[in-house]
């Protein structure tokens, strides 16, 4: 779990301070990190030391120490030097490596726990038992952010987020990933935090990754939950918000589950029901069959809250031209967009078609 680079940095620092040469080997005598020039000479001595009952021993003029992960032997530390402090330095190195083992093991266990929590792989009793063992609060306010990166396995984005939200072991935030393109942030919130604060955090994530990592991302978040067992629900909501945002709010890079509006309802409709609705409204036709001019007119009319004068002004056309287009649309569909009920029906139909096209694209 500890990288060789971390081990190397640790013993480099100790050797620089104490002038005692150090080496970290695995239980098969393979060198993992070293400041010695001839560490391979001690491979057979390491194998003999591994089989001995002693926790420390002098072999070939070098101090040997064992480092355990609970009851499992993980590393052998070698300390070599001319001073009388070699034994003490070796013990210090062993203690440091032991501390790193515990810290990285806890980090791994927490990450594994959060992943299983998000994916609903834990029983309710296991959630609370494991959270207690890992010293994770069970009744804190949290929200789940889902960050979709443009590139798969974007390690730079992942490390940048970790540097912001999980800088030390005392952080109550968790950063993980369950697939190739999505990074998950389980964010701890203060009692007085609201969705406005959540949206500000999403903006910080977006701006940081755009400027620091130079990568395009979309950020979605679920609802605020107050118990750890509900974190998976917030994650599912964030996933839905990400999908709904792609379909209906493609221009927005930040989407919250609490602000999806009617898009959330349409997303949960079965495709068969959607097709039936479109056949009923358009009698076998589809909004896709309308020409670009008609679609631009419709969208601009909705943007201006069914205001004929403002729409014609923004389209740079005469008011009578717009009225003519709306009359033509009414004849072909039976819906008059100047009538509120018909406008609502038409708007929903357009969104249903968007949803159907998205779902069809996901099948390939």
N, C-alpha and C positions, 0 to 999 in steps of 0.2 A: 504493500500500500504506500510505503514511502519511496519516492523516486530516488534513483542513484544520485541525481544532482543535489537533492536536499541533503543526503548523507555526506556528499563531497563538500558542500558548503559548510556543514557543521564541523567536520574534522579539519578543514582548512583553517577555520577560525581558531579552533583550539590549538592547532600546531603553531599558528602564527603568534599566539600568546605565550605558549609554554615551551616552545622549541622541542617538543616531544613528538616523534613521528607516530602517526596513527593509521590503522587500516581496518576497514569493515569488510568482513567476509560472510558468505552464507554458510549453511551447515554442510555444504559439499565442497567447501574450500575455494569457491569462486570469489574473486575480488570484486566488490561492489563499489568501493570508494577507498582511496588510499593517498597518503602523502609519502609512502615508502617507494624506493626505486626497485626493490626486489621482493615484493610481496608474494610472488608466485613460489618462492623458495619455501614458504611456510604451509603450503597446501596439505602435505602429509601430516604435519604437526597439528593443523586445525582438525583434520579428520580424527586423529587420536584424541584430541581434547574434547571433541563432541561426544565421543563414546565414554569419556571418563565421568565420574560422579562429581568432580570438583567444579565450582562456579568460577574459580580463577586459578591460574597456574602459570609457572615460568617454564617455557620450553624454548630451547635454542637461544637463550639469553633474552627472550622477549616475553613480556607480560601478556597473558591471554585472559579474556573475560567473556562470560556468556551473557546474552541479553534475551530475556524471555518475553513472550506475549502471553500473559497469564501463565499457563504451564507448558506452553509450546516454545521450544528453543527456536529463535528467529535469526540471530546474528552472533558472530564471534568478533570481538574487538581485540586488536593487537596494538600494544603500546611499546615503543622502542626509544631509548635515549640513554644518555650518560649520567643524568642527574638522579638524585635520590627520590625525586618526586614522580617518577614514572608510574609507580603503582597508583598514586593518588590521581594523576591525570587520566590514567586508564579508567579508573572508577568514575571520574567525572564524565568522561566520554560515554561510558556505558549508561550512566544515569540520563544524560541528554538524549541518547538514542532511545532509551526506554520511554522517556517522556514524549518524544515524537511519535513513537508507536501508539501510545495511548491516545494522543490527540488525533492522529490520522484515523485510527480505528473508530473513534467516536464520530468523527466527521463522516466516515464511510457509512457507519450505522445509521446516522441521522439522515443522510441522503437516501439510503435504501428505504428507511421508514417513510419518508416523505413521498417517494415514488409509489410505494405500495398504498399509502393513504390516498393519493390522488387517483389511483386506478381502481380503488375499491377492492383491494386484495386482502383486507384485514377485517376480522370480526370486530364487533364493537368493543368487546372486553379486551381484545388484544391491542386496540388503539390506545386505550387509557393505560394499560399496563406497560406497554413499550414506551409511551410518551413519558411516563413517570420515571422509568429507568434511564431514559436519555435526557432527563431534566428539561423537558419541553412543556411549557404551560398549556394546559388543556382548555382553559376558559378565557383566552385572550381574543380580542377582536383581530380578525385577519381578512385579507382579500387576496385572491389569486390573479396575477397578471400573466397573460400569455403573449410572448414576444415572438413573432414570426419573422425570421431573417430571410433575406433574398437568397443567400447561399446556404447550402447544406453544411452541417458540421462547422458552423462559424465559431471557432474557438476564441477569436479575438472579442467577439460580442459577449460570449459567455464569461470570459475573464474580466472584461470591463464591468459587467453587471456585478460580478462577485466583489470587485474592488470597491463598488459603491455601497452595496447592501449587506455584504457578508465579510467585512474586513477583519473580524476577529471572532474568537470562540464565544464571546458574550453576545454576539448579534442574535436577535430573535427572528431574523429573516432567513429564508432558505432559497437557494438558487439550484435548480436541477433541470434536467431535460429527459423527456420520455420518447422523443423521436428525433429525426434528422434535422428538422428545420425550426422546431419550436423550443424556446427557452421558457422555463416556468419560474416565476418569482412568487413565493408565498410570503406576502408582506405583513409584518406585525403592525398594528395600528394602535394609536393611543385612544383612550376612551372618548375623547371629544372630537375625533376625526370623522369627517363626513365624506360624501362622494365628491365634493369639491376638492378636498385634499387628495383623494384617490386620483382624480383627473390630473391634478398638478404633478403627482408622482409619475403618471403615465407620460406627461409632457417632458419631464426630466429625462426619463428613459429614452424617449424618442430623440430629443435634442442631443443627448450625450452620445448615442450610437451614431447619429448622423454626422456629428462633428468630430468626435474622437476616433471612431472606427471607420468612418466613411462608408457605412453600409445602410441600405434602405430597410426599414422594418415597419411592421404594423403591430400596434399594441392593443390588446383587448383585455377587459377585466370583468370578473363576475360580481356578485353581490357581496356585501360585507357580512361575515359570519362571526358568531361569538363563541362557538365551541369547535374544538379540533375535529370532531366527527363530521362537521359540515364543510370542511375544507374541500372535499371531493366535489361537493355540489357547486361551490364557487368556481372550481376548475372546469366543470362541465358547462357552466354558464359562460365562462370566458371563451371556451371552444365554440359555443354557439354564436357568441357575439362576433368572433372572428369570421365565421362563415357568413353570418347575416350581413356583416359589414362589407364583405367582398361582393355580395349580391346587390344590395340596395344602397350602400353608402361608400362606393368605391373611391370617392374623392377624399374620404376621411381616413387618416392614418391612426386615429385613436377611436375606439368604439367601446362603450360600456354596456353591459347587459341591461342596466336599469334605464337605458335611453334608446332601446331598439324600436319602440313603438309598434306599429302594425306589422313591421317586418318580422318580428318574433312570432307572431301568430301565423303568418303565411308560411314561414319556414317549417312549421310543425304540421302542415297539411299534407295528406297523402297525395301523390302525383295523380292518381286516378280521379280524385275529387277536383283537383286543379283543372284537369283536361275537361271534365264535365262542365265546370264553371265557364271555361273559355268558349266551349261549344254553345253553351246557353246564351252567353252575352253576344258573341260575334257570329253565331249561326254558321259555324264551320270555318270562318276566317280567323286570322290571327293579326294582332297589331304589327307583327313583322312585315306584313304585306303592304302596310301603308308606306308611301314614298317619304323621302327624307324631309321634304318641305312640310308635309302634314305632321310628322313626328316632332319636328322643331317647333312648329306652331303649338301643338298640344303641350309640350313640356314647358314652353315659355308662358303659356296661359295658366298652367298650374303654379309656376313660380311666382306669378303676379296675383295669386289668389282670385282667379277668374275675373280679373279687371281687364275689360276690353280696351279701354283707352291706353292704359299703361303698356299692355302687351303689344298693341299696334305701334306705339312709339318706340319700344325697344327693338321691334322687328323691322323698323323703318318702312312700314307699309301703311296704307290708308286704312282708317277704321272700317270702311265698307269692304275692303279686301279681306280683312280678318273675319268679318261677319259672314262673307261669302264662303270662306274656308270652313267655318264652323257649321254653316248650313249644309255644305257638301258632306261633311263628316256625319252630321245627323242623318242624312238620307241613306248613307251607306251602313251605318251601325244602329240607327234607331236611338242614339243617345245624344242629347243636347248638352254640351259641356257648360252652357250658361245656366243650366238647372242644377242645383246643388246635389240632389240625389243621383242624377246621371253622372255628374263629375266624379263623385265618390266611387261609383261603380266602375267607371272607366279607369280611374287611378289605381284601384285595387287590381283590376284586370291586367294593367301594365306591369304591376309588381309581381303578379302571379306568373306572367310569362317570363319575367326575368328569373324567377325562382326555378321554373321548369327548365330553362336553358342551362342554368348553372348545374342543376342536378344531372342533366343529360351529359354535360361535359365531364362530370366526376366519374361517370361510368366507364370512361375510356382511359 
